[in-house]
Amino acid sequence: MKKFKPGNKIVMGLLILWGLIQIFPIYWMLSFSLKSNAEIFGENVIGLPKEWLWENYQSALTVGNMGLYFMNSVIVTGGTILLTAIIAIMATYALKRMIWRGRGTANSIFMLGLTVPIHAAILPVFVILRNLKMTNSYQALILPYTAFALAMAILICGSFMENIPRELEEAACIDGSSIYGIFFKIILPLMKPALSTISIFTFLQAWNELMFAVIFISDSKYRTLSVGIQTLTGSYTTKWGPIGAALVIATFPTIVLYCFMSRKIQESMVAGAIKG
């Protein structure tokens, strides 16, 4: 059996310690969501719950309307991912593969979105949505989220698409395939890693966003999780267990996504960085 050198043992120990530090907030949040106020504020701050209060989750889902807010977040995030992926990959194909007047200017306009912070445009976006009577609706969040996600999505798609040999398109064209056939039968299947990367980054942006959701949505019927938790904190300050349960409900999808897609993220980023 291979023996560890003293230096390797120190590195391994530091890595284990760092891993425990990273895992501790998740553990604390889970235990926090199952405790009473007495345990949270002094009796048992760090330890496992003495009494596992699963009713905290029931209270968060029913009294706090976390179930409704969760579904709203799923609808908004899912719609944003779908719309961003479709527009980004089609726009990238037009910018990178098709020759037309003004494509350089169009690409520059898209890339300009990388320099504009999303919250710097709150006022003009709100005025536009109000004039179009689109506030208090799912599209009031889906459209702005998509608009601000497009720049990064097109940049990611562009790096992938440059690695696809043009000879594939030329061969398909010689065989009589139309531009739509080339796009859907050749380009789109080869862009799956890029679509995965776009979906992950767009999910993280849309799922956790708060400012747009607070300003553009005032009707509780369309509130997302981030706004719902804020409201829950103000309404139920004497019951912190349900607030912890709501935080777990909001965080759980992100943790699951990371567990299943972390390797995919790394592979996608490496694939997009390698030429040839």
C-alpha positions, 0 to 999 in steps of 0.5 A: 500500500502506498504511504503518504508523505508528511507533506501529503498528510498536511495537504490532505488534512487542510483539504478535509478541514476546508471541506468541513468549513464549506459543508458547515453552512449547509449542516447549520441551515438544515439543523436550524430549519428543524429547531424551535426558537429556544434551541436556535437562540441559546440552548442548542445553537450548533448541535443537532435538534433535540426535537425534530420539528418537521412541522416547520416545513409544513408551516413554511409551505402552507402559512408562508405560501412557500409552495406557491412561491417555489412554483413561481420561481420554477416557472420564471427560471424555466421560462428564462432558461428556455428563452435564453437558450433558444435566442442565444444559439440562434443569434450566435449562429447568425453572428458567427456562421452567416455573412450579412451587413452589420453583423459586427455591429450587432455582435458589439451591441450584444457584447455591450450587455456584459458591461451593464450591471443588471440593477443599473437598468431597474428604472428604465426597465420598470417604466417600459414594463409599466407602459406595456402593462406587464408588471405583476406577471411572469413575463415581467421577470422572464423578459428582463432576465433573458435580456441580461443573460443573452450577452454571456450566453452568446459569448459562451455559444460563440466559443463553442461554435468556433470549434465546429468545423465548417466542412460539416456545414459545407458537406450538408449544403452540397447534399441539399440541406437548407440553412434550417436543416444545417442548424437543427441537424448539425449545429444544434446537436453539437452545441449541447455542452454549450446549452448545458453551460448556459442553462446552469449560469442562467438558472443561478442568475434567475433563481437567486435574483431579488431586486427585479422580483421585488420592484416588478412584482407586487401581487403575491400571486406572482412572487418568487422564492427570494421575495417570499422569504423576505416577506416571511421574515417580516411576518413571522419574526417570532418563528425562525424554524419555518424561516429556516425551512423556507431557506432550505426549500430555496437552496435545495434546487441549487445544491441538487443542480451542483451535485449533478452538474458540477462535472458537466460545468467543468467539462463544458468550460474546458471544451469551450476553451480548447481550440481544434 
